[in-house]
Amino acid sequence: MRKLLNVLKKISMTLLAIILVATVAAFVNNQVQLSRESALRKAEGVLTHSNGTSIHVYQEGTGKDTYIFMSGSGIAAPMYELRGLYREFSQENKIAVVERAGYGYSDVSGDDRDIDTILEQTREALVQSGSKPPYVLVPHSIAGIEAIYWAQKYPAEVKGIIALDIGLPQQYVAHPFGFMDSVMARGTNLLTAVGFHRFAPSMVYNPEVLRQSFLTEQEKEVYKALSFQQFFNRDMERELLQSYNNSMKSINLPYPQDTPILFLDAIADQYKDSIYTIQKNKDYHAFAAKLRLSDVKTLRGTHSIYLYVPDEIYKLSMAFIEKVNQKG
């Protein structure tokens, strides 16, 4: 028995040593790579400031309407990942990509990511960068919480919403993060801080962005470098963990009845008959029914729908905004 315990002790010590060495190696490697990549990471837009936090805003195009692109959770470099879509819009409109704290070239704030803080940072950043309301919001995924809350609190600032497969506040409340979800989020944040994410690049950035041609080869390198720097930092972790509380703030307010919303529901072929897909579409229709002007359109593709049918998204958006203009 004592011999067995000694063997187990040696095995445990060996495993502990291996883990320690691997952790130190991952950390050192990440720091070296970040230093090498620093020359690539240069903001192309405007760095605004809100309560000591720098928020990056990228703008291009001209036109009567300003479309505000708001990325989903974990998209570490929104300015680059969303370019294939917003370039469709910027040909005839003004666009702005607001990179929330923890995203892109913005600072990691370290705050609790309360929805009021997020929204006020976005609003201040846009005004400081020269974009004045009203805006047409183009949120993706978790940014749907902020967009709907924006329309609820400041309806005069929101001309309409083009909702790209968004998560509704009701959905985050109905399906809150559980204990294991929280453990996984915190664990991912810890592993990323150490540098282990370097060994799983396909989780850090979307390989589809590299396969497509809307970024130059140089921009693709910048996209990867920025993604490695920002991937699942503390702000992204807190944003997910706060999704229930942030959604409750929205649910406790009246529906934004006077804000026109176009819901674009991404449906992947392999999941078209799943309970989740069917329920999501029902949720969109139920929310749309509460509004004076709304529509729900289905698009064939995955959750990152902006990468696959940008031209279709643009055509549907322009047709919807034309209806908004006709309604006055």
FENCORGI-V138557 format. One record per helix or strand. SS is the DSSP state (H for helix, E for strand). FROM is the first residue (numbers start at 0). LEN is the number of residues. If there is no record, write none. Layout:
# FENCORGI-V138557
ss->SS from->FROM len->LEN
ss->SS from->FROM len->LEN
This chain:
# FENCORGI-V138557
ss->H from->1 len->36
ss->E from->45 len->5
ss->E from->52 len->8
ss->E from->65 len->5
ss->H from->77 len->4
ss->H from->82 len->8
ss->E from->93 len->6
ss->H from->114 len->14
ss->E from->134 len->6
ss->H from->142 len->11
ss->H from->154 len->3
ss->E from->157 len->7
ss->H from->168 len->6
ss->H from->178 len->16
ss->H from->195 len->4
ss->H from->200 len->4
ss->H from->206 len->5
ss->H from->216 len->14
ss->H from->233 len->8
ss->H from->242 len->9
ss->E from->259 len->8
ss->H from->268 len->3
ss->H from->274 len->14
ss->E from->293 len->7
ss->H from->304 len->3
ss->H from->309 len->18
